[in-house]
Amino acid sequence: KIQTGETAYLKVTISGQGNIRDAKLSEFKDSQAIKVYPSAPKVDVKKTMQGLGGTKTFEYALVPQRPGMASVGPLSTAFFNPKMGQYENLEVPKQNLEVNGSAAQGPLVTAGIDGTDESRGAASLGRALVGIKPPSVLLKSQIPPLWLRALAWFSILGLPLIYLLLRWFRGMQAKQAARADDRKRSSAFRRAKSALQNIKDGRGQDASSSLSQIMRNYLGDVFAVKGLALTPGEVEELLKEKGVSADRLRRMVYLLEKLDQWKYSGQGESLNDLKTIKQEILDSLREIEKVLSK
């Protein structure tokens, strides 16, 4: 189906072995219903083990002149079949077009039409070519729609932009986490000292558990780990990496082990023992602070 003034295109390709350059189609004439504008044939010759061959392509522009049913063709070509020892015909059947719209009117542009029939001469160039669209219209029709252009720009710019935004967001999260760890480290000693002062002198498992938790919370904040899950052996390794003296290191491990023993055995410590341990814990934390501040 086609509108009057629009252009349809018919392409016929002949392929085979032999002198493909000499292949010809039967004459294709226009009529009152449709005008035909042939282009120069295109030849593609190929050399194979069986000899020369290839393709020859014929192209026709078809411009309907009035509404109704129109037909073009048939087209035929003859070739020699060496196996049969005779000529044979190949045929392109008649092509039907349903033309809609009103009859074409007015002069037509003839520039740019390639013709192979030299007998048409200059007079044939003056014949009316109704309805061929000007170049500006043809170019406009080939511009992609807005949504397709937007999708193309998004694939070019949008995906890299999303990737950069994700990297920026993850970097900000990492910086915030690092700042939170720094705040914990800077205030770890102050919180531990305040917690030690708030423990009332007394006996029992509660005081031992509180002192052990204060020490582990401090170490967890300083080393950015889960302090309550630290074992005395893990505490020893962490302090050794930071350069804490061997004597203070052994004392810290001893204090943790002693507090755990009191905590789980149910044996209460004396008032003097509690005061001494609180002071030793405070002295140990001060020494660790000095080492870490270097």
C-alpha positions in Angstrom: 0.0 0.0 0.0 1.2 3.5 -0.9 0.0 7.1 -1.2 0.0 9.0 -4.4 3.2 11.1 -4.6 5.2 8.7 -2.4 8.0 6.5 -3.7 8.2 2.8 -3.6 11.4 0.9 -4.5 11.8 -2.4 -6.3 15.1 -4.2 -6.2 15.9 -7.3 -8.3 19.1 -9.3 -7.9 20.4 -11.9 -10.3 23.1 -14.2 -9.0 25.0 -17.1 -10.4 28.1 -18.5 -12.2 29.3 -17.0 -15.4 29.6 -13.6 -17.0 27.3 -11.8 -14.6 28.1 -8.4 -16.2 26.0 -9.3 -19.3 22.9 -10.3 -17.3 19.9 -8.3 -18.4 16.3 -7.8 -17.3 13.3 -7.3 -19.7 12.4 -3.7 -20.3 10.4 -2.1 -17.5 8.1 0.6 -18.8 6.0 3.1 -16.9 2.3 3.5 -17.4 -0.4 6.1 -16.8 -0.9 4.8 -13.3 2.8 4.6 -12.2 6.1 6.1 -13.3 9.3 4.1 -13.2 12.8 5.6 -12.7 15.6 3.0 -13.0 19.0 3.4 -11.4 22.3 2.1 -12.9 22.7 -1.6 -12.2 25.3 -2.6 -9.5 27.6 -5.5 -10.3 29.6 -7.5 -7.8 32.0 -10.0 -9.5 33.6 -12.8 -7.4 36.2 -15.3 -8.3 35.6 -18.8 -6.9 37.0 -22.3 -7.5 34.2 -22.9 -10.0 35.1 -19.7 -12.0 33.7 -16.2 -12.2 30.3 -15.4 -10.8 28.6 -12.9 -8.5 25.5 -10.7 -8.5 24.0 -7.9 -10.5 21.3 -5.7 -8.9 18.7 -3.6 -10.6 16.8 -0.9 -8.7 13.7 1.0 -9.7 11.9 4.0 -8.1 8.1 3.7 -8.5 5.9 6.8 -8.2 2.2 6.2 -8.4 0.2 8.9 -10.3 -3.4 8.2 -9.3 -5.3 6.2 -6.7 -6.5 2.7 -7.3 -4.8 -0.6 -8.1 -1.6 -0.5 -10.1 0.8 -3.2 -11.1 4.4 -3.4 -12.4 6.2 -6.2 -14.2 6.6 -9.0 -14.7 10.4 -8.9 -15.2 12.4 -11.7 -16.8 15.9 -12.7 -17.7 17.3 -15.4 -19.9 20.5 -17.5 -19.2 22.2 -20.5 -20.7 22.1 -23.7 -18.6 25.3 -25.7 -19.6 24.0 -28.8 -17.9 20.8 -28.8 -20.0 22.5 -27.3 -23.1 19.8 -24.7 -23.6 18.6 -21.3 -22.6 16.1 -20.9 -19.7 14.1 -18.0 -18.3 13.8 -16.6 -14.8 10.9 -14.3 -14.0 9.9 -11.8 -11.3 6.1 -12.0 -11.0 3.9 -9.0 -11.4 3.9 -6.7 -8.3 0.6 -5.1 -7.2 0.3 -1.8 -5.5 -2.7 -0.4 -3.8 -2.5 3.4 -4.2 -4.5 5.7 -1.9 -5.0 9.4 -2.0 -5.9 11.9 -4.8 -4.4 12.1 -8.2 -1.0 13.8 -8.3 -0.9 17.3 -9.7 1.8 19.8 -10.7 5.4 19.6 -12.1 7.9 17.2 -10.7 11.6 17.5 -9.9 13.8 15.4 -12.1 17.3 16.2 -10.7 19.2 13.2 -9.3 17.3 10.4 -11.2 19.7 7.9 -12.8 18.4 6.4 -16.0 19.9 3.6 -18.1 17.6 4.2 -21.2 19.5 6.9 -23.1 16.7 7.0 -25.8 14.6 9.0 -23.4 16.8 12.0 -24.1 16.3 15.5 -22.9 12.6 15.4 -23.6 12.1 12.6 -21.1 13.7 14.7 -18.3 10.9 17.3 -18.7 8.2 14.8 -17.9 6.2 15.4 -14.8 7.5 13.7 -11.6 4.5 14.3 -9.3 4.8 14.0 -5.6 8.5 13.4 -4.9 9.2 14.8 -1.5 11.8 17.6 -1.2 15.1 16.8 0.5 14.2 18.6 3.7 11.2 16.4 4.2 13.1 13.3 3.6 15.8 14.3 6.0 13.3 15.2 8.7 11.6 11.8 8.5 15.0 10.1 9.2 15.5 11.9 12.5 15.0 9.5 15.5 12.1 10.3 17.8 12.7 12.2 20.9 12.4 9.3 23.3 14.9 7.3 21.3 17.4 10.2 21.3 16.8 10.6 25.1 17.5 6.9 25.6 20.7 7.2 23.6 22.0 10.2 25.6 21.1 8.4 28.8 23.1 5.4 27.8 26.0 7.6 26.9 25.9 10.0 29.9 23.4 8.5 32.4 25.1 5.2 33.2 28.6 6.7 33.8 27.0 9.4 35.9 25.2 6.9 38.1 28.4 5.0 38.5 30.2 8.1 39.7 27.4 9.0 42.1 27.6 5.5 43.6 31.3 5.8 44.1 30.9 9.3 45.7 28.1 7.9 48.0 30.3 5.0 49.1 33.2 7.3 49.7 31.1 9.5 51.8 29.9 6.5 53.8 33.5 5.4 54.4 34.5 8.9 55.5 31.6 9.1 57.9 32.5 5.7 59.4 36.1 6.8 59.7 35.0 10.0 61.5 32.8 8.0 63.8 35.8 5.8 64.7 38.0 8.8 65.3 35.4 10.3 67.6 35.3 7.1 69.5 39.1 6.9 69.8 39.4 10.5 70.9 36.8 10.2 73.7 37.6 6.6 74.7 39.8 7.5 77.7 37.4 10.1 79.0 34.5 7.7 78.9 36.5 4.9 80.6 37.8 7.3 83.3 34.2 8.5 84.0 32.9 5.0 84.1 35.6 3.9 86.6 34.7 6.8 88.9 31.1 5.9 88.8 31.7 2.4 90.1 30.9 2.4 93.8 33.3 0.6 96.2 31.8 -2.8 97.1 32.0 -6.5 96.6 30.5 -9.0 94.2 30.3 -10.0 90.6 28.7 -6.7 89.4 31.9 -4.7 90.1 34.1 -7.2 88.4 31.8 -7.4 85.4 31.7 -3.6 85.1 35.5 -3.2 85.3 36.0 -5.9 82.7 33.4 -4.2 80.4 35.1 -0.8 80.9 38.5 -2.1 79.8 37.1 -4.0 76.8 34.9 -1.1 75.7 38.0 1.2 75.8 40.1 -1.2 73.8 37.2 -1.7 71.3 36.9 2.0 70.7 40.6 2.5 70.4 41.2 -0.3 67.9 37.8 -0.1 66.1 36.8 -3.7 67.0 34.1 -5.3 69.1 35.7 -4.9 72.5 33.4 -7.1 74.5 34.3 -10.1 72.3 38.1 -9.6 72.9 39.9 -12.4 74.6 43.0 -11.6 76.8 45.2 -13.2 74.1 43.7 -10.9 71.4 44.2 -7.9 73.7 47.8 -8.8 74.1 48.4 -9.0 70.3 46.7 -5.6 69.7 48.7 -3.9 72.4 51.9 -5.5 71.2 51.3 -4.1 67.7 51.0 -0.5 69.1 54.3 -0.8 71.1 52.9 -0.9 74.6 55.6 -2.0 77.1 55.8 -5.7 77.9 55.4 -5.1 81.6 52.2 -3.0 81.1 51.0 -5.4 78.5 51.3 -8.4 80.9 49.6 -6.4 83.6 46.6 -5.6 81.4 46.2 -9.2 80.5 46.5 -10.2 84.1 43.8 -7.7 85.1 41.4 -9.0 82.4 42.0 -12.6 83.5 41.6 -11.8 87.2 38.4 -9.9 86.5 37.0 -12.8 84.4 37.9 -15.2 87.2 36.1 -13.2 89.8 33.1 -12.7 87.4 32.6 -16.4 86.6 33.7 -17.9 89.9 31.3 -15.9 92.0 34.1 -15.0 94.5 33.9 -11.4 95.6 36.9 -9.1 95.8 37.8 -7.1 98.9 37.4 -3.4 99.1 41.1 -2.8 98.9 41.4 -5.1 95.9 38.7 -3.2 94.1 40.4 0.2 94.7 43.8 -1.2 93.7 42.4 -2.7 90.4 40.6 0.5 89.5 43.8 2.5 90.0 45.8 -0.1 88.0 43.3 0.0 85.2 43.4 3.8 85.1 47.2 3.8 85.0 47.2 1.2 82.2 44.8 3.2 80.1 46.9 6.4 80.6 50.0 4.6 79.4 48.2 3.2 76.3 47.0 6.8 75.6 50.6 8.1 75.7 51.8 5.3 73.3 48.9 6.0 70.8 49.4 9.7 70.9 53.0 9.5 69.7 
